[in-house]
Amino acid sequence: MKHDQSVTHTIGHLIDGRIVADAARTQPVFNPATGLSSSSVALADRATVEQAIASAQAAFPAWRNTPPLKRARVMSRLKGLLEENADKIAALITAEHGKVLSDAHGELQRGIENVEYASYAPELLKGEHSRNVGPSIDSWSEFQALGVTAGITPFNFPAMVPLWMWPMALVCGNTFVLKPSERDPSSVLFIAQLALQAGVPPGVLNVVNGDKEAVDTLLTDARVKAVSFVGSTPIAQSIYATGCAHGKRVQALGGAKNHAVLMPDADVNNAVSALMGAAYGSCGERCMAIPLLVAVGDAVGDAVVAGLKTEIAKMKVGPGTDNGNDMGPLVTKQHFEKVRAYVDSGVAEGAELVVDGRGVQVAPGHENGYFLGACLFDQVRPGMKIYQEEIFGPVLGVVRVKTLQEAMDLIDAHEYGNGTCIFTRDGEAARYFSDHIQVGMVGVNVPLPVPVAYHSFGGFKRSLFGDLNAYGPDAVRFYTKRKTITQRWPSAGVREGAVFSFPSNR
């Protein structure tokens, strides 16, 4: 790992509306396309995180009492600023994550859609009202803010996933402390500064960069009422358990191993085109990526493997700043070595490596980047490491089965249940698959069934810990507590006798 010793720029934190350096502990931030670093990120200690929490707590009363319409207008202004600065944000994402610029723009757009949904706050927070639930008695419910909330977000979507969280938390009247990934923090910090420019008051949104010390502080500090997390399953499970043990509302989205089912009647050419993006887009670093293709029947298996092999040969791998490239590097050298080891494991366990992306050639000047070409395995079987575990890289494995039910049994037996899809022209098969598969997000001829902003995102089994999904309608429920008020005004001057039976509306 190379580190440019001339580094002078340190990425700090945003606390109470100001950039805080706190450079006692730092970590280099690398450009994955070159393997070099020209900046570092400050790692917050407990005291710094507690300062951010205190700022959020102090800002809460005034922000809670700000009318929802005014909070929504802030989100409307933020949407415009994000659109105006899209090129800069995408460039920051690509420089630190490595994904191609077009993919970075796509990520940002999906985040902007969540900001737009948050601008509907006056409608989303109206509550419910019932008149005369009993004699001269009215009842209504309100969605009230929780207080200080927090989010812990992953490296693979540095702009989008934070925008799943804090815009909805803020329009619901909460304040927020965000702990983004320390691997690619610049776009997060820049967006938070745009939020201030849009009208978010100091202290309402705070950003602390850090590692486990920062995370542990957010999970154990009693002032933090709710925590949202997206990342790997072991960490998600630990965060859920720790947060709940400290009395917090916790939503922890974990890992995935998404299967695509290819039926004999499917349009193989269209399926191949869709699978190329689903498997290799963003270098496979998506929780909704397709790392496993289940071919129903050997004929369709042979056809799809041949089609994928042909299309992979056309792919261009290189730095994300080159618009001619289809796939950039993996995010870090450690992750590159981990994914490469999975490829080695697949070969050792007997899967057929049809396309070997190890040793891919890239443009001069990028030889030290973390590049791995698209890899394609055939004859993958349950029990193999490349079948069971989440790889999070450009590795697609083909599994062959004889029937749709056999394919569904494989999917249901897996520990993860995040996303899945089926390619077919048979409406009956598609309906049966959608109704019975034990997975949270299902696509029919759609390989990446990521819900739009006004639905909610989440999986089944060990892909989600908690009762509510991310963003959309579930976000309103997660970031608020419901209060129900029942009210009666007795007639003036009328004395009423005591009633000892349980009240009812009879």
C-alpha positions as CSV (number, residue, x, y, z in Angstrom):
1,M,0.0,0.0,0.0
2,K,1.5,3.3,-1.1
3,H,0.9,6.5,0.8
4,D,2.0,9.9,-0.5
5,Q,4.1,11.3,2.4
6,S,3.4,14.9,1.2
7,V,-0.2,14.6,2.3
8,T,-1.3,17.8,4.0
9,H,-5.0,17.8,3.6
10,T,-7.0,16.3,6.4
11,I,-10.7,15.7,6.1
12,G,-12.4,16.7,9.4
13,H,-15.8,16.6,10.9
14,L,-18.9,18.8,10.8
15,I,-20.1,19.7,14.3
16,D,-22.5,22.5,15.2
17,G,-22.2,23.9,11.7
18,R,-18.4,24.1,11.7
19,I,-15.6,22.0,10.3
20,V,-13.6,20.5,13.2
21,A,-10.1,19.2,12.5
22,D,-9.5,16.8,15.5
23,A,-6.4,15.3,13.7
24,A,-4.9,13.4,16.7
25,R,-5.7,10.2,14.9
26,T,-5.9,10.0,11.1
27,Q,-6.1,7.4,8.4
28,P,-5.1,7.9,4.7
29,V,-7.8,8.0,2.1
30,F,-6.7,6.3,-1.1
31,N,-7.6,6.8,-4.8
32,P,-8.4,3.1,-5.7
33,A,-7.5,3.8,-9.3
34,T,-3.9,4.6,-8.5
35,G,-3.3,3.1,-5.1
36,L,-2.0,6.6,-3.9
37,S,-3.2,8.9,-1.2
38,S,-3.3,12.7,-1.2
39,S,-5.4,13.2,1.9
40,S,-6.2,11.7,5.2
41,V,-9.3,11.6,7.4
42,A,-9.6,12.4,11.0
43,L,-10.8,9.6,13.2
44,A,-13.1,11.0,16.0
45,D,-12.5,9.9,19.6
46,R,-15.2,9.5,22.1
47,A,-15.0,13.1,23.2
48,T,-15.4,14.4,19.7
49,V,-18.5,12.2,19.1
50,E,-19.9,13.3,22.4
51,Q,-19.4,16.9,21.3
52,A,-21.5,16.2,18.1
53,I,-24.2,14.5,20.2
54,A,-24.3,17.4,22.6
55,S,-24.7,19.8,19.6
56,A,-27.5,17.7,18.2
57,Q,-29.3,17.6,21.6
58,A,-29.0,21.4,22.0
59,A,-30.4,22.0,18.5
60,F,-33.3,19.6,19.0
61,P,-36.0,21.7,20.8
62,A,-36.0,24.5,18.3
63,W,-35.9,22.2,15.3
64,R,-38.6,20.0,16.7
65,N,-40.9,23.0,17.0
66,T,-40.1,24.2,13.5
67,P,-43.2,23.7,11.3
68,P,-43.0,20.6,9.1
69,L,-43.6,22.8,6.0
70,K,-40.5,24.9,6.8
71,R,-38.4,21.8,7.3
72,A,-39.7,20.4,4.0
73,R,-38.7,23.6,2.2
74,V,-35.2,23.1,3.4
75,M,-35.2,19.7,1.7
76,S,-36.6,21.3,-1.5
77,R,-33.7,23.7,-1.5
78,L,-31.2,20.9,-0.8
79,K,-32.6,19.0,-3.8
80,G,-31.7,21.9,-6.0
81,L,-28.2,22.3,-4.6
82,L,-27.5,18.6,-5.0
83,E,-28.6,18.8,-8.7
84,E,-26.5,22.0,-9.2
85,N,-23.4,20.3,-7.7
86,A,-23.9,16.8,-9.2
87,D,-20.7,16.8,-11.2
88,K,-18.6,17.8,-8.2
89,I,-20.2,15.2,-6.0
90,A,-19.8,12.4,-8.5
91,A,-16.2,13.3,-9.0
92,L,-15.6,13.1,-5.2
93,I,-17.3,9.6,-5.1
94,T,-15.2,8.3,-8.0
95,A,-12.0,9.7,-6.6
96,E,-12.4,7.8,-3.3
97,H,-14.6,4.9,-4.1
98,G,-13.5,4.2,-7.7
99,K,-16.9,3.6,-9.4
100,V,-17.3,5.0,-12.9
101,L,-18.7,8.6,-13.1
102,S,-21.9,7.5,-14.7
103,D,-22.6,5.1,-11.8
104,A,-21.7,7.8,-9.3
105,H,-24.3,10.1,-10.9
106,G,-26.8,7.3,-10.8
107,E,-26.1,6.8,-7.1
108,L,-26.6,10.5,-6.4
109,Q,-29.8,10.6,-8.3
110,R,-31.3,7.8,-6.2
111,G,-30.3,9.8,-3.1
112,I,-31.9,13.0,-4.5
113,E,-35.1,11.1,-4.9
114,N,-35.1,10.4,-1.2
115,V,-34.6,14.1,-0.5
116,E,-37.5,14.8,-2.7
117,Y,-39.7,12.3,-0.8
118,A,-38.6,14.0,2.5
119,S,-40.0,17.3,1.1
120,Y,-43.5,15.8,1.4
121,A,-43.2,16.0,5.2
122,P,-46.4,18.0,5.8
123,E,-48.4,15.2,4.2
124,L,-46.4,12.4,5.7
125,L,-46.7,13.7,9.3
126,K,-50.4,14.7,9.3
127,G,-51.4,11.9,11.7
128,E,-55.0,10.7,12.1
129,H,-58.2,12.2,13.6
130,S,-61.5,10.7,14.6
131,R,-64.4,12.8,15.9
132,N,-66.9,11.4,18.4
133,V,-65.2,8.2,19.2
134,G,-67.5,8.4,22.2
135,P,-70.1,10.9,23.4
136,S,-68.4,14.3,22.7
137,I,-65.0,12.6,22.7
138,D,-62.5,13.1,19.9
139,S,-59.3,11.2,19.4
140,W,-56.2,11.8,17.2
141,S,-52.7,10.5,16.8
142,E,-49.5,12.5,16.2
143,F,-46.1,11.6,14.9
144,Q,-43.6,13.1,17.3
145,A,-39.8,13.3,16.9
146,L,-37.5,11.1,18.9
147,G,-34.7,13.4,19.6
148,V,-31.0,12.8,18.6
149,T,-30.8,10.1,16.0
150,A,-27.7,8.6,14.3
151,G,-26.6,6.8,11.1
152,I,-23.7,4.5,10.3
153,T,-23.2,4.1,6.6
154,P,-21.0,1.9,4.3
155,F,-18.4,2.7,1.7
156,N,-20.2,1.4,-1.4
157,F,-22.8,4.2,-1.6
158,P,-21.2,7.2,0.2
159,A,-23.8,9.7,-1.1
160,M,-27.0,7.6,-1.5
161,V,-27.2,5.6,1.7
162,P,-26.7,8.7,4.0
163,L,-29.5,10.3,2.0
164,W,-31.7,7.3,2.9
165,M,-31.4,8.3,6.5
166,W,-30.8,11.9,7.6
167,P,-33.2,13.8,5.3
168,M,-36.2,11.8,6.6
169,A,-34.9,12.0,10.2
170,L,-34.7,15.7,9.9
171,V,-38.1,16.4,8.3
172,C,-39.6,14.3,11.1
173,G,-38.2,16.8,13.6
174,N,-35.1,14.9,14.8
175,T,-31.5,16.0,14.8
176,F,-28.8,13.7,13.4
177,V,-25.2,12.5,13.9
178,L,-23.8,10.7,10.8
179,K,-20.8,8.4,10.9
180,P,-19.9,7.7,7.3
181,S,-17.3,5.2,6.0
182,E,-13.8,6.5,6.6
183,R,-12.8,5.0,3.2
184,D,-14.6,7.7,1.1
185,P,-15.7,10.6,3.4
186,S,-15.4,13.6,1.1
187,S,-18.7,13.5,-0.7
188,V,-20.6,13.0,2.6
189,L,-19.0,16.1,4.1
190,F,-19.6,18.2,1.1
191,I,-23.3,17.2,0.9
192,A,-23.7,18.0,4.6
193,Q,-22.3,21.5,3.9
194,L,-24.8,21.9,1.2
195,A,-27.5,21.1,3.7
196,L,-26.3,24.0,5.9
197,Q,-26.5,26.2,2.8
198,A,-30.1,25.0,2.2
199,G,-31.1,26.1,5.6
200,V,-30.4,23.2,8.1
201,P,-29.5,25.0,11.3
202,P,-26.1,24.4,13.0
203,G,-26.2,21.3,15.2
204,V,-29.2,19.7,13.4
205,L,-27.0,17.7,11.2
206,N,-23.5,16.6,12.3
207,V,-20.9,14.4,10.6
208,V,-18.2,12.6,12.5
209,N,-15.6,10.5,10.7
210,G,-14.2,7.6,12.6
211,D,-13.8,3.9,13.4
212,K,-15.1,1.5,16.0
213,E,-14.6,4.1,18.8
214,A,-17.0,6.5,17.1
215,V,-19.5,3.7,16.5
216,D,-19.4,2.4,20.0
217,T,-20.0,5.9,21.4
218,L,-23.1,6.4,19.2
219,L,-24.5,3.0,20.3
220,T,-24.0,3.5,24.0
221,D,-24.7,7.2,24.6
222,A,-28.1,7.5,26.2
223,R,-28.8,10.8,24.4
224,V,-29.0,9.0,21.0
225,K,-32.5,7.5,20.7
226,A,-32.3,5.7,17.3
227,V,-29.5,4.3,15.1
228,S,-29.7,3.2,11.5
229,F,-27.0,1.1,10.0
230,V,-26.1,-0.4,6.6
231,G,-23.2,-2.9,6.2
232,S,-22.2,-6.5,6.6
233,T,-24.3,-9.0,8.6
234,P,-21.9,-9.8,11.4
235,I,-21.5,-6.0,12.2
236,A,-25.3,-5.4,11.7
237,Q,-26.1,-8.1,14.2
238,S,-23.6,-6.7,16.7
239,I,-24.9,-3.2,16.2
240,Y,-28.5,-4.3,16.6
241,A,-27.8,-6.2,19.8
242,T,-25.6,-3.4,21.3
243,G,-28.0,-0.6,20.4
244,C,-31.1,-2.5,21.7
245,A,-29.2,-3.4,24.9
246,H,-28.8,0.4,25.5
247,G,-32.5,1.2,25.0
248,K,-32.3,2.4,21.4
249,R,-34.5,1.9,18.4
250,V,-32.2,0.2,15.9
251,Q,-32.5,-0.6,12.2
252,A,-29.5,-2.6,10.9
253,L,-29.4,-3.7,7.2
254,G,-26.9,-6.5,6.7
255,G,-25.4,-8.6,3.9
256,A,-26.9,-10.3,0.8
257,K,-26.3,-13.1,-1.6
258,N,-28.9,-12.4,-4.3
259,H,-29.9,-15.1,-6.8
260,A,-31.3,-14.5,-10.3
261,V,-33.4,-17.3,-11.7
262,L,-33.3,-17.8,-15.5
263,M,-36.2,-19.8,-16.8
264,P,-36.1,-21.8,-20.1
265,D,-38.6,-19.5,-21.7
266,A,-36.7,-16.3,-20.9
267,D,-35.2,-14.0,-23.5
268,V,-31.6,-15.0,-22.9
269,N,-30.1,-12.1,-24.8
270,N,-32.0,-9.6,-22.7
271,A,-31.2,-11.5,-19.5
272,V,-27.5,-11.4,-20.4
273,S,-27.5,-7.7,-20.9
274,A,-29.4,-7.1,-17.6
275,L,-27.1,-9.5,-15.7
276,M,-23.9,-7.8,-16.9
277,G,-24.9,-4.6,-15.1
278,A,-26.3,-6.4,-12.1
279,A,-23.3,-8.5,-11.6
280,Y,-20.4,-6.2,-12.6
281,G,-21.8,-2.7,-12.1
282,S,-19.9,-0.8,-9.4
283,C,-17.4,-3.7,-9.5
284,G,-20.1,-5.8,-7.7
285,E,-19.9,-3.7,-4.6
286,R,-23.6,-3.5,-4.1
287,C,-25.8,-5.2,-1.6
288,M,-28.3,-5.6,-4.5
289,A,-25.8,-7.0,-6.9
290,I,-26.4,-10.4,-8.5
291,P,-23.5,-12.7,-7.7
292,L,-25.4,-16.0,-8.4
293,L,-27.4,-17.0,-11.5
294,V,-29.6,-20.1,-11.2
295,A,-30.2,-21.6,-14.6
296,V,-33.2,-23.8,-14.9
297,G,-32.1,-26.5,-17.3
298,D,-28.7,-27.2,-18.9
299,A,-29.7,-25.7,-22.3
300,V,-30.4,-22.3,-20.8
301,G,-27.3,-22.7,-18.6
302,D,-25.1,-23.3,-21.7
303,A,-26.7,-20.4,-23.5
304,V,-26.4,-17.8,-20.7
305,V,-22.7,-18.8,-20.0
306,A,-21.8,-18.4,-23.6
307,G,-23.6,-15.0,-23.8
308,L,-22.0,-13.7,-20.7
309,K,-18.6,-14.8,-21.8
310,T,-19.0,-12.9,-25.1
311,E,-20.2,-9.7,-23.3
312,I,-17.5,-9.8,-20.7
313,A,-14.9,-9.8,-23.5
314,K,-16.2,-6.5,-24.6
315,M,-16.0,-4.9,-21.1
316,K,-13.5,-2.1,-20.5
317,V,-12.0,-1.9,-17.1
318,G,-10.0,1.1,-15.9
319,P,-10.2,4.4,-13.9
320,G,-13.7,5.6,-13.2
321,T,-12.9,9.1,-14.5
322,D,-12.7,7.6,-18.1
323,N,-16.3,7.6,-19.4
324,G,-15.3,4.8,-21.8
325,N,-14.8,2.4,-19.0
326,D,-17.5,0.0,-17.8
327,M,-16.0,-0.9,-14.5
328,G,-13.5,0.7,-12.1
329,P,-11.4,-0.6,-9.3
330,L,-12.3,-2.2,-6.0
331,V,-12.3,0.3,-3.1
332,T,-9.1,-0.7,-1.2
333,K,-6.2,-3.0,-1.5
334,Q,-7.4,-5.1,1.4
335,H,-10.7,-5.6,-0.3
336,F,-9.1,-6.4,-3.6
337,E,-7.0,-9.1,-2.0
338,K,-10.1,-10.5,-0.2
339,V,-12.1,-10.7,-3.5
340,R,-9.2,-12.2,-5.4
341,A,-8.9,-14.9,-2.6
342,Y,-12.6,-15.8,-3.2
343,V,-11.7,-16.4,-6.9
344,D,-8.8,-18.6,-5.8
345,S,-11.2,-20.5,-3.5
346,G,-13.7,-21.1,-6.2
347,V,-11.1,-22.7,-8.4
348,A,-9.8,-24.8,-5.5
349,E,-13.3,-26.1,-4.7
350,G,-13.9,-27.2,-8.2
351,A,-16.0,-24.6,-9.8
352,E,-15.2,-23.9,-13.5
353,L,-13.6,-20.5,-14.0
354,V,-15.0,-19.6,-17.4
355,V,-13.6,-16.0,-17.4
356,D,-10.6,-15.1,-15.2
357,G,-10.4,-11.4,-14.3
358,R,-7.2,-11.8,-12.3
359,G,-4.3,-9.9,-13.9
360,V,-6.6,-7.6,-15.9
361,Q,-4.6,-4.9,-17.9
362,V,-5.4,-1.3,-17.3
363,A,-4.2,2.1,-18.7
364,P,-0.7,3.2,-17.9
365,G,-0.4,5.1,-14.6
366,H,-2.9,2.8,-12.9
367,E,-0.9,-0.3,-12.5
368,N,-1.0,0.0,-8.7
369,G,-4.8,0.5,-8.7
370,Y,-7.1,-2.1,-7.2
371,F,-8.4,-3.6,-10.4
372,L,-9.9,-7.0,-10.8
373,G,-11.6,-7.9,-14.1
374,A,-15.0,-9.6,-14.4
375,C,-14.9,-13.2,-13.2
376,L,-17.4,-15.8,-14.3
377,F,-17.8,-19.3,-12.7
378,D,-19.9,-22.2,-14.0
379,Q,-20.8,-25.4,-12.1
380,V,-21.1,-23.6,-8.8
381,R,-22.7,-25.6,-6.0
382,P,-24.2,-24.9,-2.6
383,G,-21.6,-25.4,0.1
384,M,-18.8,-23.8,-1.9
385,K,-17.4,-20.6,-0.3
386,I,-18.2,-18.6,-3.4
387,Y,-21.8,-19.7,-3.1
388,Q,-22.4,-19.2,0.6
389,E,-20.5,-16.0,1.4
390,E,-21.0,-12.4,0.2
391,I,-18.1,-11.6,-2.0
392,F,-18.9,-8.0,-2.8
393,G,-16.8,-8.0,-6.0
394,P,-17.1,-8.6,-9.8
395,V,-17.6,-12.4,-9.4
396,L,-20.7,-14.1,-10.9
397,G,-21.4,-17.8,-10.3
398,V,-23.8,-20.0,-12.4
399,V,-25.7,-22.7,-10.6
400,R,-27.6,-25.3,-12.6
401,V,-30.9,-26.9,-11.5
402,K,-33.7,-28.8,-13.2
403,T,-36.9,-27.0,-12.0
404,L,-38.1,-23.7,-10.7
405,Q,-39.0,-25.3,-7.3
406,E,-35.4,-26.5,-7.0
407,A,-34.2,-23.0,-7.7
408,M,-36.6,-21.5,-5.1
409,D,-35.5,-24.1,-2.5
410,L,-31.9,-23.0,-2.9
411,I,-32.8,-19.4,-2.4
412,D,-35.0,-20.0,0.6
413,A,-32.3,-22.2,2.2
414,H,-29.7,-19.4,2.1
415,E,-29.1,-17.3,5.2
416,Y,-29.6,-14.1,3.4
417,G,-32.9,-12.8,1.9
418,N,-32.2,-9.4,0.6
419,G,-33.0,-9.4,-3.1
420,T,-33.8,-11.8,-5.9
421,C,-35.2,-11.8,-9.5
422,I,-36.6,-14.1,-12.1
423,F,-36.3,-13.9,-15.9
424,T,-39.3,-15.4,-17.6
425,R,-42.2,-14.9,-20.0
426,D,-44.5,-17.0,-18.0
427,G,-46.8,-14.9,-15.8
428,E,-47.9,-17.9,-13.7
429,A,-44.3,-18.8,-12.9
430,A,-43.5,-15.1,-12.1
431,R,-46.5,-14.8,-9.8
432,Y,-45.8,-18.1,-8.0
433,F,-42.1,-17.0,-7.5
434,S,-43.1,-13.5,-6.2
435,D,-45.7,-14.9,-3.8
436,H,-43.7,-17.7,-2.3
437,I,-40.0,-16.8,-2.3
438,Q,-38.7,-15.8,1.1
439,V,-36.8,-12.7,0.1
440,G,-37.6,-9.1,0.8
441,M,-37.2,-7.5,-2.6
442,V,-38.2,-9.3,-5.8
443,G,-37.8,-8.4,-9.4
444,V,-39.5,-9.9,-12.4
445,N,-37.3,-9.3,-15.4
446,V,-35.8,-6.6,-13.3
447,P,-32.3,-7.6,-12.0
448,L,-31.9,-4.9,-9.4
449,P,-35.3,-4.5,-7.8
450,V,-34.3,-1.5,-5.6
451,P,-37.5,0.2,-4.4
452,V,-38.2,3.8,-5.4
453,A,-38.0,6.4,-2.7
454,Y,-41.7,6.3,-1.9
455,H,-41.6,2.6,-1.1
456,S,-39.2,1.1,1.5
457,F,-36.0,-1.0,1.2
458,G,-35.2,-4.1,3.2
459,G,-34.7,-7.8,3.1
460,F,-35.7,-10.9,5.1
461,K,-33.7,-13.3,7.3
462,R,-30.2,-12.2,8.1
463,S,-30.3,-9.3,5.7
464,L,-32.2,-7.1,8.1
465,F,-32.2,-6.7,11.9
466,G,-35.2,-4.7,13.2
467,D,-38.9,-4.3,12.4
468,L,-38.8,-1.5,9.9
469,N,-37.2,-1.1,6.4
470,A,-35.1,1.8,5.2
471,Y,-36.5,5.1,3.7
472,G,-40.0,5.5,2.3
473,P,-43.1,5.1,4.5
474,D,-41.2,2.9,7.0
475,A,-38.8,5.8,7.7
476,V,-41.6,8.0,9.0
477,R,-42.4,5.2,11.5
478,F,-38.8,4.6,12.4
479,Y,-37.9,8.2,13.1
480,T,-41.1,9.1,15.0
481,K,-43.1,7.9,18.0
482,R,-46.8,7.9,17.8
483,K,-48.8,9.7,20.5
484,T,-52.6,9.2,20.7
485,I,-54.7,11.9,22.4
486,T,-58.3,11.4,23.5
487,Q,-60.1,14.6,24.5
488,R,-63.5,15.4,26.0
489,W,-64.9,18.7,27.3
490,P,-67.8,18.2,29.8
491,S,-70.7,20.6,29.6
492,A,-70.2,23.6,31.8
493,G,-72.0,23.4,35.2
494,V,-73.1,19.8,34.8
495,R,-71.9,17.5,37.6
496,E,-71.2,13.9,36.5
497,G,-71.3,10.9,38.7
498,A,-68.4,8.5,39.1
499,V,-68.2,5.6,36.6
500,F,-66.4,2.5,37.7
501,S,-66.8,0.3,34.6
502,F,-64.1,0.2,32.0
503,P,-64.8,3.0,29.5
504,S,-66.1,2.1,26.1
505,N,-67.9,3.8,23.2
506,R,-71.2,2.0,23.9
